[in-house]
């Protein structure tokens, strides 16, 4: 039979692991959004530069 302090420590460990999991998920979501936005950006290139580089 577990004593009170062991049950309390296990409860804290469970809550800490759940919190760390949620934090990892949120961090991953923010990172994916940022990387998608960066790769989705396409700068406009003036036509004159495109024509001059092809000659």
ROZARO-669528 format. One record per atom (N, C-alpha, C, O): residue in three letters; x, y, z. Coordinates in steps of 0.1 Angstrom, whole numbers, padded with zeros to 4 digits, always signed. Layout:
<nodes>
ALAXYZ;...
</nodes>
This chain:
<nodes>
UNK+0008-0012+0000;UNK+0000+0000+0000;UNK+0009+0012+0000;UNK+0018+0014+0008;UNK+0006+0022-0009;UNK+0014+0034-0010;UNK+0010+0044+0000;UNK-0001+0045+0004;UNK+0021+0051+0005;UNK+0017+0061+0015;UNK+0014+0074+0008;UNK+0015+0075-0004;UNK+0010+0084+0016;UNK+0004+0096+0011;UNK+0015+0104+0003;UNK+0011+0109-0008;UNK+0027+0104+0007;UNK+0037+0112-0001;UNK+0040+0106-0014;UNK+0043+0113-0024;UNK+0041+0092-0015;UNK+0043+0086-0028;UNK+0032+0089-0038;UNK+0035+0091-0049;UNK+0019+0089-0033;UNK+0008+0092-0042;UNK+0009+0106-0046;UNK+0006+0109-0058;UNK+0013+0115-0038;UNK+0014+0129-0041;UNK+0025+0131-0052;UNK+0023+0139-0061;UNK+0036+0125-0050;UNK+0047+0126-0059;UNK+0043+0121-0073;UNK+0046+0127-0083;UNK+0036+0109-0073;UNK+0031+0104-0086;UNK+0021+0113-0093;UNK+0022+0115-0105;UNK+0013+0120-0085;UNK+0003+0129-0091;UNK+0010+0141-0097;UNK+0006+0146-0107;UNK+0021+0146-0090;UNK+0028+0157-0095;UNK+0035+0153-0108;UNK+0036+0161-0117;UNK+0041+0141-0108;UNK+0048+0136-0120;UNK+0038+0135-0132;UNK+0042+0139-0143;UNK+0026+0130-0129;UNK+0016+0129-0140;UNK+0012+0143-0145;UNK+0012+0145-0158;UNK+0010+0152-0137;UNK+0006+0166-0141;UNK+0017+0172-0149;UNK+0015+0179-0158;UNK+0030+0171-0144;UNK+0041+0177-0150;UNK+0043+0171-0164;UNK+0046+0178-0174;UNK+0041+0158-0166;UNK+0043+0152-0179;UNK+0032+0156-0189;UNK+0035+0158-0200;UNK+0020+0157-0184;UNK+0009+0162-0192;UNK+0011+0177-0196;UNK+0009+0180-0208;UNK+0016+0185-0187;UNK+0019+0199-0190;UNK+0030+0200-0201;UNK+0030+0208-0210;UNK+0041+0192-0199;UNK+0052+0192-0209;UNK+0047+0187-0222;UNK+0052+0193-0232;UNK+0038+0177-0223;UNK+0033+0173-0236;UNK+0025+0184-0243;UNK+0026+0186-0255;UNK+0017+0191-0235;UNK+0009+0202-0241;UNK+0018+0213-0246;UNK+0016+0219-0257;UNK+0028+0216-0238;UNK+0038+0226-0242;UNK+0045+0222-0255;UNK+0047+0230-0264;UNK+0049+0210-0256;UNK+0056+0205-0268;UNK+0046+0206-0280;UNK+0051+0209-0291;UNK+0034+0202-0278;UNK+0024+0203-0290;UNK+0022+0218-0294;UNK+0023+0221-0306;UNK+0021+0227-0284;UNK+0019+0241-0288;UNK+0031+0247-0295;UNK+0030+0254-0305;UNK+0043+0243-0290;UNK+0056+0248-0296;UNK+0057+0243-0310;UNK+0061+0250-0319;UNK+0053+0230-0312;UNK+0054+0224-0326;UNK+0044+0231-0335;UNK+0047+0233-0347;UNK+0032+0234-0330;UNK+0022+0241-0339;UNK+0027+0255-0343;UNK+0026+0259-0355;UNK+0033+0262-0334;UNK+0038+0276-0337;UNK+0050+0275-0347;UNK+0051+0283-0356;UNK+0058+0265-0345;UNK+0070+0264-0354;UNK+0065+0260-0368;UNK+0071+0265-0377;UNK+0055+0251-0369;UNK+0050+0248-0382;UNK+0044+0259-0389;UNK+0046+0261-0401;UNK+0036+0267-0382;UNK+0030+0279-0388;UNK+0040+0289-0393;UNK+0039+0294-0403;UNK+0051+0291-0385;UNK+0061+0300-0389;UNK+0069+0296-0401;UNK+0071+0303-0410;UNK+0072+0283-0401;UNK+0080+0278-0413;UNK+0071+0278-0425;UNK+0076+0280-0436;UNK+0058+0275-0424;UNK+0049+0275-0435;UNK+0048+0289-0441;UNK+0047+0291-0453;UNK+0047+0299-0432;UNK+0046+0313-0436;UNK+0059+0317-0444;UNK+0058+0324-0453;UNK+0070+0313-0439;UNK+0083+0317-0445;UNK+0084+0310-0459;UNK+0089+0317-0468;UNK+0080+0298-0460;UNK+0082+0291-0473;UNK+0071+0296-0483;UNK+0072+0295-0495;UNK+0060+0300-0477;UNK+0049+0305-0486;UNK+0051+0319-0492;UNK+0044+0323-0501;UNK+0060+0326-0486;UNK+0063+0340-0491;UNK+0071+0339-0504;UNK+0081+0332-0505;UNK+0066+0346-0514;UNK+0073+0347-0527;UNK+0074+0361-0531;UNK+0064+0368-0534;UNK+0086+0366-0530;UNK+0088+0380-0534;UNK+0086+0383-0548;UNK+0088+0374-0557;UNK+0081+0395-0551;UNK+0079+0399-0565;UNK+0092+0404-0571;UNK+0099+0411-0565;UNK+0095+0399-0583;UNK+0107+0402-0590;UNK+0103+0411-0602;UNK+0095+0407-0610;UNK+0109+0423-0604;UNK+0106+0431-0615;UNK+0109+0424-0628;UNK+0119+0417-0629;UNK+0100+0426-0638;UNK+0102+0420-0651;UNK+0115+0424-0658;UNK+0121+0416-0665;UNK+0120+0436-0655;UNK+0132+0441-0661;UNK+0144+0432-0657;UNK+0153+0429-0665;UNK+0144+0428-0644;UNK+0155+0420-0640;UNK+0154+0406-0646;UNK+0165+0400-0649;UNK+0142+0401-0647;UNK+0141+0387-0653;UNK+0145+0388-0668;UNK+0152+0378-0672;UNK+0142+0398-0675;UNK+0145+0399-0689;UNK+0160+0401-0691;UNK+0166+0395-0700;UNK+0167+0409-0682;UNK+0181+0412-0683;UNK+0189+0399-0680;UNK+0200+0397-0685;UNK+0184+0391-0671;UNK+0192+0379-0667;UNK+0191+0368-0677;UNK+0200+0359-0677;UNK+0181+0368-0685;UNK+0179+0357-0695;UNK+0187+0360-0708;UNK+0188+0351-0716;UNK+0193+0372-0710;UNK+0200+0375-0722;UNK+0214+0370-0721;UNK+0222+0372-0731;
</nodes>
